[in-house]
């Protein structure tokens, strides 16, 4: 992931949902990371209870939003709005 630019949030939800979205994105060669509400990287799915976000590089945002919509359209964030 490019650490020199701001990452874009493409999904917010529970940990298990975020893991599915992250897996789908990575299957389409889009690097993604999961962050908890305090914006610290999640190292283990056992460390978090509550909402998390899936973040991608800005260049991948549009494609990532479309891929995320396949599984979780009701929690999808609009492109360009975080």
N, C-alpha and C positions, 0 to 999 in steps of 0.2 A: 504494500500500500504506500502511496506517496504521502510522506509525512510533512511535506513543505506546503501543502495546500489544505484548506479546510475540507474535511470530509462531509458528505451529505447523508442525511438520514433518509432512508427509503422505507423503513418499517418500524413501527412501535407495537409492542405486545408483550406477551409472556415469554419466558425463556424457551419453552419447548417450541413455540411458534417461530421464534427468532432463529433457532437452530435449523428448522426446516427451510426457512427463507435463505439463510446463509448457505446451506447446502445446495439449494437450487441455483443460487447465484454463482457459487464456485463451480458447479457443474457446467455453467455457461462461460467459464473462464473470467469471471468477475471477482476480484479479491474483495472480501467483505470481513467486517469485524463486528462483534457484539459488545455493546457498552451498557452498563447499568445506568440508572437515573442520575447518579453522581458523576457520570462521565469517566469512570475508570474501566479499563478493559476487563472483561470477564475471562478468567483463566480456567474456571471450572463451573460446570452447570450446577454444582452443589453450593456455590457461594452466594447465590442470589435468590431472593424471593420478591416477586413483584415485577414491575415493568422494565423492559430493556429496549434498546434500539439497535437496528442493523445499519451500519455505516459503510459507504462506498466512496471511491474517488469521484470527484465532480465529473470527470469524463465518462464515467460509467453510469451516472445517475439515471438518465432517461431509459436506458435498456434495463437497468435494475428494477426500476419502478414497474415496468411492463411485466417482467418475470415475476416479481412479487405479487402482482395482481392475480396471477393464475390461482394461487392458493388462498390468499387472504385479502380479497378485494375490500372487505368491510373495514380493514384497518390500514389500508393503503394511504400513504401521504401523497399529496399533490406534488408534482415535480416543481422544485424551486421554492417550496415552503417547508420550513423545518419547525 
